């Protein structure tokens, strides 16, 4: 360890000022000195903080693309089969409230940054689901209502701190409830349809990591309980994804035939059955 420390310290002691400032802002002066300058891993508190920060930043980074596969699946298939709009509506509402709560509480961005990025992707997915379900006009109402709600939540003059705390408690319930329509849709249809496995399993891993980072950095049971409940239901969705991995869509979804595919056989049948008007001799 001493040899590694001797090799690395010339680099850690001469980091560019922007990187040094970021490190201090994330770890604090004491843990920055312990972990970066001294390369001392004997402080359990600093090590746990460093791991928590690293995982938090990793989640924020991964969240920027976590729903992209789902968006691509919807665009490529031009179908919203197996994807519940109600699920995304509830989750987006919960994320909007949580984002406003975390910002106004002044919590570290690494503990909630993915909320904003996932919420934006959820909006895109919700609009696509409505569009492919033939409810394009509803998409405009959805976006406008969400924008108005976001503005109100960000303004202390409209929603005070006490009201926002109650809303955050409700957001935890909404976040949990948002999983139920999707779980029911998969159960009812017997297939995951256009649901993205990448998004499901990343959600499962992310919610587990968020439990750890919340325990380390945020002393707020409202947020912790929401992540614990979310992890449990994300695990249910992951199990459904595995169970229905090779499932085909339900037969009912394939029973609708185009008129053009029926007409030729019908006309042939009619011709075969029509009596001949030619006089037999």
Secondary structure as GFF3:
##gff-version 3
##sequence-region A 1 281
A	DSSP	alpha_helix	2	12	.	.	.	ID=ss1
A	DSSP	alpha_helix	17	32	.	.	.	ID=ss2
A	DSSP	pi_helix	33	37	.	.	.	ID=ss3
A	DSSP	alpha_helix	44	63	.	.	.	ID=ss4
A	DSSP	alpha_helix	68	77	.	.	.	ID=ss5
A	DSSP	alpha_helix	85	105	.	.	.	ID=ss6
A	DSSP	three_ten_helix	109	111	.	.	.	ID=ss7
A	DSSP	alpha_helix	113	132	.	.	.	ID=ss8
A	DSSP	alpha_helix	136	154	.	.	.	ID=ss9
A	DSSP	alpha_helix	161	189	.	.	.	ID=ss10
A	DSSP	alpha_helix	197	217	.	.	.	ID=ss11
A	DSSP	alpha_helix	221	243	.	.	.	ID=ss12
A	DSSP	three_ten_helix	251	254	.	.	.	ID=ss13
A	DSSP	alpha_helix	259	273	.	.	.	ID=ss14
###
